[in-house]
Amino acid sequence: MTDMPPASIRAFLDDHPKMRRRDAADRLALPEAQLAAALTGKGVTHIDAHPDLIIPAAETLGEVMALTRVAACVHEKIGTYGNYHPGKHAAMTLTENIDLRIFPAHWKHAFAVETESEQGPRRSLQIFDAAGDAVHKIHLRDGSNQDAWADVLAALATQDQPERLLLATRQPVEAARSRLDKVEVLRAEWRRLTDTHQFLRLCAKLGMNRLGAYRIAGAPFVRRLDPRASDTMLQTVRDAGVDVMIFVGNRGCIQIHTGPVVNLHPTGPWQNVMDPGFNLHLRLDKIAELWAVEKPTQRGPAVSVEAFDAEGGLIFQTFGVGKEGRDSRPDWGRIVSDLPGLTEVAA
């Protein structure tokens, strides 16, 4: 990671006005939040980063676009914020279109950003973690309540408005952790699950993590898939008209789409869902491991397809949408069972 004076950052951005900020941050080897801070007072305002303040403010903005991403996948939903449930360790916002799981400990830096374009001002609220990586962004649209923008800034602006942030070192993705000596306990406890949320607690108790458990659990709990099957899955879901839940999340926020996948537009290594109200941009070439997973619940088996990158980071999870109080859905289960598996699975 490099260090660069704010004036030099501004000069680079002036020289590359059409470059996306995320791409500019990568080019400069800087955290994205550092680029935002360098523009303080020039369309950028530091705001309080706590979701208990940001989410209620977002509710006043009307229809917006919510964006949550990891390196290999961008998840965008159009809707309104509302039905916010605060919590010290985890919070939620639950509306028909914007469905988030929020982890406040990772909401450390935030900005209100306004840039000029040929179509008029573009406005957004942008939240970053301690290392300056984006956690969640809220983009105003033509139909948003633009009149509420000034009130949001007045309510959220912080007293300090520095041009440079003191950031923490980025924490690496946790590699897969398995305990072969605990594999029989893992399988026995897995069979007794009654809710999918119990799974991570089980992994922690056994000294494993999600990917580490998948690598040793074996059938009938998991099946390793050909990574290319993620694209097959999206195409088959589209063709079958099956509703799914697609989860994409980082340490600070998980964003969920519930509904169909209709319009697919591949571009180079990207597969893009371009539906009204929902866009997904997935780097297929970054998927190193793909797993079909089945967990028992009180409402029937919950079947998912889960993708991981080469470092072991979770890229996305896809579940079928349960009907009539059931977690299982036969047509989704058939789609998953037909996905091609790897003929040889590395230990």
C-alpha positions as CSV (number, residue, x, y, z in Angstrom):
1,M,0.0,0.0,0.0
2,T,1.4,3.4,-1.0
3,D,1.1,6.8,0.7
4,M,0.2,9.8,-1.3
5,P,-0.5,13.4,-0.4
6,P,-4.2,14.4,-0.9
7,A,-3.2,17.0,-3.5
8,S,-1.6,14.3,-5.6
9,I,-4.7,12.1,-5.3
10,R,-6.8,15.0,-6.4
11,A,-4.5,15.6,-9.4
12,F,-4.7,12.0,-10.5
13,L,-8.5,12.1,-10.2
14,D,-8.6,15.3,-12.2
15,D,-6.5,13.6,-14.9
16,H,-8.8,10.6,-15.0
17,P,-12.3,12.0,-14.6
18,K,-14.1,9.0,-16.0
19,M,-12.3,6.3,-14.1
20,R,-14.3,4.6,-11.4
21,R,-13.1,5.3,-7.9
22,R,-12.6,1.7,-7.1
23,D,-10.4,1.3,-10.2
24,A,-8.5,4.5,-9.3
25,A,-7.9,3.2,-5.8
26,D,-6.5,0.0,-7.3
27,R,-4.3,1.9,-9.8
28,L,-2.9,4.1,-6.9
29,A,-2.6,1.1,-4.5
30,L,-4.6,3.1,-2.0
31,P,-7.8,2.2,0.0
32,E,-10.8,3.6,-1.7
33,A,-11.8,5.6,1.4
34,Q,-8.5,7.5,1.2
35,L,-9.5,8.8,-2.2
36,A,-12.8,10.0,-0.8
37,A,-11.1,11.8,2.1
38,A,-8.8,13.6,-0.3
39,L,-11.8,15.3,-1.9
40,T,-13.1,16.6,1.5
41,G,-14.7,19.9,0.9
42,K,-14.9,19.4,-2.8
43,G,-18.1,17.5,-3.0
44,V,-17.2,15.1,-0.2
45,T,-18.4,15.4,3.5
46,H,-17.3,13.2,6.3
47,I,-20.5,11.8,8.1
48,D,-21.1,9.6,11.1
49,A,-20.6,6.0,10.1
50,H,-22.9,4.3,12.5
51,P,-25.8,2.4,10.8
52,D,-28.2,3.6,13.5
53,L,-27.8,7.1,12.0
54,I,-27.1,6.3,8.3
55,I,-30.0,3.9,7.7
56,P,-32.7,6.1,9.2
57,A,-31.3,9.0,7.1
58,A,-31.4,6.7,4.0
59,E,-35.1,6.1,4.7
60,T,-35.8,9.8,4.0
61,L,-34.2,9.6,0.5
62,G,-37.0,7.5,-1.1
63,E,-36.0,5.2,-3.9
64,V,-32.3,4.6,-4.1
65,M,-29.8,2.0,-5.3
66,A,-28.1,-0.1,-2.6
67,L,-24.7,-1.6,-3.4
68,T,-22.7,-4.2,-1.6
69,R,-19.7,-5.9,-3.0
70,V,-16.7,-8.2,-2.6
71,A,-13.8,-8.2,-5.0
72,A,-15.4,-10.7,-7.4
73,C,-19.0,-9.7,-7.2
74,V,-21.2,-6.6,-7.1
75,H,-24.8,-6.8,-5.8
76,E,-27.1,-3.8,-6.6
77,K,-30.8,-3.4,-5.6
78,I,-33.2,-0.6,-6.2
79,G,-35.7,0.2,-3.5
80,T,-36.4,2.1,-0.4
81,Y,-34.9,1.6,3.1
82,G,-37.1,0.9,6.0
83,N,-38.0,-1.5,8.7
84,Y,-34.7,-1.1,10.4
85,H,-33.8,-3.3,13.4
86,P,-30.8,-2.0,15.3
87,G,-28.4,-4.2,17.2
88,K,-25.0,-3.9,18.9
89,H,-23.5,-6.8,17.0
90,A,-25.9,-7.2,14.1
91,A,-28.6,-5.1,12.6
92,M,-31.1,-5.5,9.7
93,T,-33.1,-3.5,7.3
94,L,-36.0,-5.5,5.8
95,T,-38.1,-4.2,2.9
96,E,-39.4,-5.9,-0.2
97,N,-36.4,-4.9,-2.2
98,I,-33.6,-3.9,0.2
99,D,-32.7,-6.7,2.5
100,L,-29.5,-6.2,4.5
101,R,-27.7,-7.8,7.4
102,I,-25.4,-5.1,8.9
103,F,-22.5,-5.6,11.3
104,P,-21.9,-2.2,12.9
105,A,-18.4,-2.9,14.2
106,H,-17.1,-2.7,10.6
107,W,-18.8,0.7,9.7
108,K,-15.9,2.9,10.6
109,H,-15.7,5.7,8.0
110,A,-18.4,7.3,5.9
111,F,-18.9,10.1,3.4
112,A,-21.7,11.9,1.6
113,V,-20.4,12.3,-1.9
114,E,-21.7,14.7,-4.6
115,T,-20.2,14.8,-8.1
116,E,-21.3,16.8,-11.1
117,S,-22.3,15.1,-14.3
118,E,-23.9,16.0,-17.6
119,Q,-27.2,14.8,-16.1
120,G,-26.8,16.9,-12.9
121,P,-25.4,16.1,-9.5
122,R,-24.8,12.4,-8.5
123,R,-25.2,11.8,-4.8
124,S,-24.3,8.9,-2.6
125,L,-23.7,7.8,1.0
126,Q,-20.6,5.6,1.1
127,I,-19.5,3.5,4.1
128,F,-16.0,1.9,4.6
129,D,-14.3,-0.4,7.1
130,A,-11.3,0.4,9.3
131,A,-8.9,-0.5,6.4
132,G,-10.8,1.9,4.0
133,D,-12.5,-0.8,2.0
134,A,-16.1,-0.2,0.9
135,V,-18.7,-1.9,3.1
136,H,-22.0,-0.5,1.6
137,K,-23.0,2.4,-0.7
138,I,-26.4,4.1,-1.2
139,H,-26.8,5.9,-4.5
140,L,-29.5,8.4,-5.2
141,R,-31.5,8.1,-8.4
142,D,-33.6,10.4,-10.5
143,G,-36.7,9.4,-8.5
144,S,-35.0,9.9,-5.1
145,N,-36.1,12.6,-2.7
146,Q,-33.3,15.0,-3.6
147,D,-34.8,17.7,-1.3
148,A,-33.8,15.5,1.7
149,W,-30.1,15.6,0.8
150,A,-29.3,18.8,2.6
151,D,-31.0,17.6,5.8
152,V,-29.1,14.3,5.6
153,L,-25.8,16.2,5.4
154,A,-26.8,18.6,8.3
155,A,-27.8,15.7,10.5
156,L,-24.8,13.4,9.8
157,A,-21.8,15.6,9.1
158,T,-19.0,15.2,11.7
159,Q,-17.0,18.0,13.3
160,D,-13.7,16.8,11.9
161,Q,-13.3,16.9,8.2
162,P,-9.7,15.6,7.4
163,E,-8.3,15.2,4.0
164,R,-6.4,12.1,5.0
165,L,-7.5,9.1,7.1
166,L,-5.6,7.0,9.6
167,L,-6.5,3.5,8.5
168,A,-5.9,0.1,9.9
169,T,-4.0,-2.6,8.1
170,R,-6.3,-4.7,5.9
171,Q,-7.0,-8.1,7.5
172,P,-6.4,-11.0,5.1
173,V,-9.2,-13.4,4.3
174,E,-9.3,-16.4,6.6
175,A,-8.0,-19.4,4.8
176,A,-10.0,-22.7,5.0
177,R,-9.7,-24.3,8.5
178,S,-10.5,-28.0,8.9
179,R,-10.1,-30.5,11.7
180,L,-9.9,-34.0,10.4
181,D,-9.9,-35.3,13.9
182,K,-13.4,-33.7,14.3
183,V,-15.0,-34.8,11.1
184,E,-17.3,-37.4,12.7
185,V,-18.4,-34.9,15.2
186,L,-19.0,-32.4,12.4
187,R,-21.2,-34.9,10.5
188,A,-23.1,-36.0,13.6
189,E,-23.8,-32.4,14.6
190,W,-24.6,-31.4,11.0
191,R,-27.4,-34.0,10.9
192,R,-28.9,-32.4,14.0
193,L,-29.1,-28.8,12.7
194,T,-32.6,-27.3,12.8
195,D,-31.7,-23.8,11.3
196,T,-29.0,-22.7,8.9
197,H,-27.8,-20.0,11.3
198,Q,-26.6,-22.8,13.6
199,F,-23.9,-23.9,11.1
200,L,-21.3,-21.2,11.7
201,R,-21.6,-21.7,15.5
202,L,-21.0,-25.4,15.0
203,C,-17.9,-24.6,12.9
204,A,-16.5,-22.3,15.5
205,K,-17.1,-24.8,18.2
206,L,-15.1,-27.4,16.3
207,G,-12.2,-25.0,15.4
208,M,-13.2,-24.8,11.7
209,N,-14.7,-22.3,9.3
210,R,-17.3,-22.7,6.6
211,L,-15.0,-23.7,3.7
212,G,-12.9,-25.9,5.9
213,A,-16.0,-27.8,7.0
214,Y,-17.2,-28.2,3.4
215,R,-13.8,-29.6,2.3
216,I,-14.0,-32.6,4.8
217,A,-17.7,-33.2,5.3
218,G,-18.4,-35.2,2.2
219,A,-21.7,-36.7,1.0
220,P,-24.6,-36.3,1.7
221,F,-23.8,-32.9,3.1
222,V,-21.8,-31.3,0.3
223,R,-20.7,-31.9,-3.3
224,R,-17.9,-30.0,-4.9
225,L,-18.9,-28.6,-8.3
226,D,-17.1,-27.5,-11.4
227,P,-16.5,-23.7,-10.8
228,R,-17.9,-23.1,-14.3
229,A,-21.3,-24.4,-13.0
230,S,-22.0,-21.0,-11.4
231,D,-22.8,-19.7,-14.9
232,T,-24.8,-22.8,-15.7
233,M,-26.8,-22.3,-12.5
234,L,-27.7,-18.7,-13.4
235,Q,-28.7,-19.7,-16.9
236,T,-30.8,-22.6,-15.7
237,V,-32.5,-20.5,-13.0
238,R,-33.4,-18.0,-15.7
239,D,-34.7,-20.6,-18.1
240,A,-36.7,-22.4,-15.4
241,G,-38.2,-19.2,-13.9
242,V,-37.3,-20.3,-10.4
243,D,-37.1,-17.6,-7.7
244,V,-33.8,-17.6,-5.7
245,M,-32.1,-15.8,-2.9
246,I,-28.7,-14.5,-3.8
247,F,-26.5,-13.3,-0.9
248,V,-23.3,-11.2,-1.4
249,G,-21.5,-9.8,1.6
250,N,-18.4,-8.5,3.1
251,R,-17.4,-8.2,6.8
252,G,-19.7,-5.2,7.3
253,C,-22.8,-5.9,5.2
254,I,-24.7,-8.8,3.5
255,Q,-27.1,-7.9,0.8
256,I,-29.9,-10.2,-0.4
257,H,-31.9,-10.5,-3.6
258,T,-35.1,-12.5,-3.5
259,G,-36.8,-13.2,-6.8
260,P,-36.1,-14.3,-10.4
261,V,-33.1,-13.9,-12.6
262,V,-34.2,-12.8,-16.1
263,N,-31.7,-11.0,-18.2
264,L,-28.1,-12.3,-18.4
265,H,-25.5,-10.3,-20.3
266,P,-22.0,-11.8,-20.3
267,T,-19.1,-9.4,-20.9
268,G,-15.6,-10.9,-21.0
269,P,-15.0,-12.6,-17.6
270,W,-18.1,-11.1,-16.1
271,Q,-21.6,-12.6,-16.1
272,N,-24.1,-9.8,-15.5
273,V,-27.7,-10.0,-14.3
274,M,-29.4,-6.8,-15.7
275,D,-32.9,-6.9,-14.4
276,P,-35.2,-4.0,-13.4
277,G,-34.5,-3.5,-9.7
278,F,-31.6,-6.0,-9.5
279,N,-28.1,-6.0,-11.0
280,L,-25.4,-8.6,-10.3
281,H,-21.9,-8.4,-11.7
282,L,-19.9,-11.7,-11.2
283,R,-16.3,-12.4,-12.1
284,L,-16.6,-16.0,-13.2
285,D,-12.8,-16.4,-13.5
286,K,-12.4,-15.6,-9.8
287,I,-14.4,-18.6,-8.6
288,A,-11.9,-21.1,-7.4
289,E,-14.3,-23.5,-5.5
290,L,-18.0,-24.0,-5.9
291,W,-20.0,-26.2,-3.5
292,A,-23.5,-27.6,-3.4
293,V,-24.5,-27.7,0.3
294,E,-27.5,-29.2,2.1
295,K,-28.4,-28.3,5.7
296,P,-31.4,-29.8,7.6
297,T,-33.8,-27.3,9.1
298,Q,-37.2,-27.6,10.8
299,R,-38.8,-26.5,7.5
300,G,-37.0,-29.0,5.3
301,P,-33.6,-29.2,3.8
302,A,-31.9,-25.9,2.8
303,V,-30.0,-26.4,-0.4
304,S,-27.4,-23.8,-1.5
305,V,-24.7,-23.2,-4.1
306,E,-21.7,-21.3,-2.7
307,A,-18.7,-19.8,-4.4
308,F,-15.3,-19.1,-3.0
309,D,-12.2,-17.3,-4.4
310,A,-8.6,-18.5,-4.4
311,E,-8.0,-17.1,-0.9
312,G,-11.0,-18.8,0.6
313,G,-13.3,-15.8,0.7
314,L,-17.0,-16.3,0.1
315,I,-18.2,-14.7,-3.1
316,F,-21.9,-15.5,-3.1
317,Q,-24.5,-18.0,-1.8
318,T,-27.7,-18.9,-3.7
319,F,-30.7,-20.6,-2.1
320,G,-34.1,-21.6,-3.5
321,V,-37.0,-19.5,-2.2
322,G,-39.1,-21.7,0.0
323,K,-42.8,-22.0,-0.5
324,E,-45.6,-22.4,2.1
325,G,-43.3,-22.3,5.1
326,R,-40.8,-24.8,3.7
327,D,-37.1,-24.2,3.2
328,S,-36.9,-26.8,0.4
329,R,-38.1,-26.4,-3.1
330,P,-38.0,-29.4,-5.4
331,D,-37.3,-27.5,-8.7
332,W,-34.3,-25.7,-7.2
333,G,-33.1,-29.0,-5.7
334,R,-33.2,-30.5,-9.2
335,I,-31.3,-27.6,-10.7
336,V,-28.5,-28.1,-8.1
337,S,-28.4,-31.8,-8.4
338,D,-27.9,-31.5,-12.1
339,L,-24.9,-29.1,-11.9
340,P,-21.7,-30.8,-13.0
341,G,-19.4,-31.8,-10.2
342,L,-15.6,-32.2,-10.1
343,T,-14.5,-35.7,-10.8
344,E,-11.6,-35.3,-8.5
345,V,-11.7,-33.3,-5.2
346,A,-8.4,-32.1,-3.7
347,A,-7.9,-33.0,0.0
